[in-house]
Amino acid sequence: MILANYLASAALFCIGLYAVLARRNMIKMVMGLSLMEGSTYLFMISLSYRAGSTAPVLLNPPPGQSTRTLAHGNVADPVLQNFCLTAVVIGVAVTAVFLSVVVRIAQHYRTLDSDRVREMRG
Amino acid sequence: MTGAALASLLPMPVALPIAGAVAAPLLARVSARLPVIAAVVALGATAAVLMLEAPGVFGGRVLAHYLGLWRPVHGQALGIAFAADPLGLIFALAAAVIGAILLIYTLSELGGLGPRELGGYACLFQLLLAALIGAALTADLFDLFVWFEVAALASYGLTAFFLERPIALEAAFKILVLTTLASFSIFTGIGLLYASHGALNFAQLQAALHGHVTAPDLIALGLLIGGFATKAGLVPFHGWLADAHTAAPGPVSALFSGLMVNLGIVAIARVVFGVYGPGSAPVLGLLLVVGLASALLGAVLALAQDDLKRLLAYDTISQMGILAIGLSTGSAAGIGGAAYHLVNHALFKSLLFLCAGAVVHRTGLTSLSQLGGLARRMPVVTAAFVIGALSIAGVPPFNGYVSLGLIHQGLLEQHEAIPYALMLAAQVITIAALGRAAWLAFFRPRAQDHGQLEQLRPGMLAGLGCLAGCCVAFGVAPRFFLETVMAPAAAGLLHPGRYASAVLSGSARLPLPGIPFDYASPGELAAAAAGLAVAGILAWGYLRIAEPAAVRVLRAAHNGSANDYAAYAVTGTLAVIAAVSLLPRLPGHGVVSGGIAHRASAGLPSHGSGRHRLGCAEGLLHAFVAGQPVGESGDPQRLGVPVAGARQRQRSAGGHELLPVTDDDRQAARIHEVDSREVEDHPAACPPGLCQAVVKLPARDDIEVTADRDDHAIAPALGRQPESFHPASRRTGPLPGAATQAHRMPAHRVCTRQHPPRRGAGRPGQGSARNISPGRGASSGHPLASCCPLASCCPLTAAQGREGSTGHYDARRNARR
């Protein structure tokens, strides 16, 4: 059921957004952002799916099918899956920077509460 | 060099800084300063390569290069494309040149840092510049996202670079949260667009979206604008901006404010104009509102700041708002002014941040209340700061005068009186804020003398001198920069079809409109003088009174909480999506029909222009013209562009006619050509020998049919037989006169011409007119109006709902089809 994918993606997104907007613990905010990120991947993969499609692998076609029939047939859209691969790589880098900043904040301020780390305001 | 050779150099401006960035930490092992010196060399080479491209691109060519030579086949591009259009090249050049200046300044001011620090600094700095250049030159939405992310990663590193300052960590956390949210927004928007259209290339998307914008596309547009507005720091997405600029050292703040935030504006311009076209959604009105809010809020908060760098950061928000206002005008003057202001802002804001960095570095003080009396101790920095402030203030002969004047001109051309007044108010507050800062920091007498301060080093002097000199140069030679640089940039945004066909087929050139600018315009000079006077009074008053309640509320809203800033950004994104996707469906934007020689404000409701611009942007004009369009409907190739001898009369060739033909005269006369994508061929619905043209009809334009000076015969024919062009006449069959005329007239065209402006029945002097001219050209030789029974002025709005009831053409709202 592809609809379940969309619903799961929306639910994950909302949970993540709730964590970012309502949780003051910075680690939880990072977790929320990671959840949102995961939900976008699920959304993209679901968008690329077509009913009854196979994986977009054209090498070694299964018996009875040639590469040409596969290419013209029903395969899932590989471009959106590539999006996700690229975004996963970027997301890993961003999360690493995120967590290292949070660790440094924890070392300096001795707190993880984002409300107590707001010297700059106004 | 040939165009192909030039185009094949396009990846170099990105590859060189990335190579420098990779090499920087290694070079730092040899010598601490070597990575920065290598970075200056790499950026110099980048600027040189870009300068090689400049003559062709600013001459109207769009150079495109596909990596691995995966060229488009039948208008379908799979490969990764780089394309240099004038706007992108301006931004890339500014990034390379100003980046090199900032690195020279860094070498001088921060050259004493250790090898690890300088290696990392040079690496991140070049990575950010490479991402900005890549984003400027890419022709692909997904690559734009990738460069956005590269820039974001580099900016996180640079914000948190000086780890000994805890506020840098706080700022890094906020920029991380907001930019990550923005990247989700952009990512989802791109995915939605790709899922509906199967294309990522700007050109292909533009062709796919032309006139066929559906609800998912509008949601994607809202997501993209929300995401890129976060990068640009527009209200309400601006929470990260002031903190990040405050925490970073001077050159990094200059890089962020002068160059990085512009990435958001350039990306918004690409998406709004290059991909969607401003007519597809009420997006220009949205940009106007967001821009005005940013301009005013940023200026007010700047006036209230005590921290010098934070003041400049809030002014950056204000200036980004002014850029958005310039784009929102949708006219050549306004967009050219925005492109001009983009460069100007990069120059004067870099200059101001370098001055602020030098002050902070020398005195160790950041707050204006503690500073003072620096004019005697730091005369060079004082002079540079004053030049920067005067440039922002729009005082001739500095550069801000020209770009702000052009944006004013764009607003006034669109009759946006209230936005114009609000923009002037924002400028006055900006001048007051900077005047107050200059007084408090530099000129105010200070009881305690600073003592002997460290002298400026040669590299710092060179950096300040270059930027200040550029501020003056861009102010005293506006005609040169307007004609050679800014007018092509505006043309590139206003003619996305040409950009698309150049990228996909390499054949089109951009038209080069003239943007008039009157340097000694009394109105502009008076506005500048009055602005200075009022700002002086305002700054003087603000120094003496307590903080007003409204300002206190605004400052309290910026409470420094990352959660709250994220909430503002999410609310803003939702509001943008709602505005973009819901506004066209409001009642009151039904069918607007008009007829020949109806001179009226097309679809302009009687209630105020601002609301109108928000609600409905453009209509479609359906017309039947003789001849047939070449190619298929939706073919991205511009008709007439590759035709040799376009000035000669087009002859029938093989049953196909060339509808519109590019003609330099008409470009000069500001005649809007119709390209093939605007022409839809509906043989079943058309009388034989005619084809249907769909012309985008900007709101407020008049419709008029004019005969051509070459084709005198057509005018009376049209006048006598108007029914043959009526859509309803297809039921009864065409009248013979029309068919024979069509046979005799091989090259009918629909073109539009901007008349001396007029709008509405009782309000002459506003608006513009469009001619539908059967025949070559749109001269006023035989205006059909003279022989048409409907020649009397009749407001189009009066004809609402009576589709086709008034004659030969009906203009419909751009209802989604």
Boltz contact constraints between the chains, C-beta under 6 A:
constraints:
  - contact:
      token1: [A, 20]
      token2: [B, 566]
      max_distance: 6.0
  - contact:
      token1: [A, 21]
      token2: [B, 563]
      max_distance: 6.0
  - contact:
      token1: [A, 21]
      token2: [B, 566]
      max_distance: 6.0
  - contact:
      token1: [A, 21]
      token2: [B, 567]
      max_distance: 6.0
  - contact:
      token1: [A, 33]
      token2: [B, 180]
      max_distance: 6.0
  - contact:
      token1: [A, 36]
      token2: [B, 184]
      max_distance: 6.0
  - contact:
      token1: [A, 40]
      token2: [B, 184]
      max_distance: 6.0
  - contact:
      token1: [A, 40]
      token2: [B, 187]
      max_distance: 6.0
  - contact:
      token1: [A, 40]
      token2: [B, 188]
      max_distance: 6.0
  - contact:
      token1: [A, 44]
      token2: [B, 191]
      max_distance: 6.0
  - contact:
      token1: [A, 47]
      token2: [B, 191]
      max_distance: 6.0
  - contact:
      token1: [A, 47]
      token2: [B, 195]
      max_distance: 6.0
  - contact:
      token1: [A, 87]
      token2: [B, 187]
      max_distance: 6.0
  - contact:
      token1: [A, 90]
      token2: [B, 149]
      max_distance: 6.0
  - contact:
      token1: [A, 93]
      token2: [B, 153]
      max_distance: 6.0
  - contact:
      token1: [A, 97]
      token2: [B, 156]
      max_distance: 6.0
  - contact:
      token1: [A, 98]
      token2: [B, 176]
      max_distance: 6.0
  - contact:
      token1: [A, 101]
      token2: [B, 160]
      max_distance: 6.0
  - contact:
      token1: [A, 101]
      token2: [B, 172]
      max_distance: 6.0
  - contact:
      token1: [A, 101]
      token2: [B, 173]
      max_distance: 6.0
  - contact:
      token1: [A, 104]
      token2: [B, 169]
      max_distance: 6.0
  - contact:
      token1: [A, 105]
      token2: [B, 169]
      max_distance: 6.0
  - contact:
      token1: [A, 108]
      token2: [B, 166]
      max_distance: 6.0
  - contact:
      token1: [A, 114]
      token2: [B, 562]
      max_distance: 6.0
  - contact:
      token1: [A, 115]
      token2: [B, 561]
      max_distance: 6.0
  - contact:
      token1: [A, 117]
      token2: [B, 170]
      max_distance: 6.0
  - contact:
      token1: [A, 118]
      token2: [B, 560]
      max_distance: 6.0
  - contact:
      token1: [A, 118]
      token2: [B, 561]
      max_distance: 6.0
  - contact:
      token1: [A, 119]
      token2: [B, 167]
      max_distance: 6.0
  - contact:
      token1: [A, 120]
      token2: [B, 167]
      max_distance: 6.0
  - contact:
      token1: [A, 120]
      token2: [B, 243]
      max_distance: 6.0
  - contact:
      token1: [A, 120]
      token2: [B, 560]
      max_distance: 6.0
  - contact:
      token1: [A, 121]
      token2: [B, 558]
      max_distance: 6.0
  - contact:
      token1: [A, 121]
      token2: [B, 559]
      max_distance: 6.0
  - contact:
      token1: [A, 121]
      token2: [B, 560]
      max_distance: 6.0
  - contact:
      token1: [A, 122]
      token2: [B, 555]
      max_distance: 6.0
  - contact:
      token1: [A, 122]
      token2: [B, 558]
      max_distance: 6.0
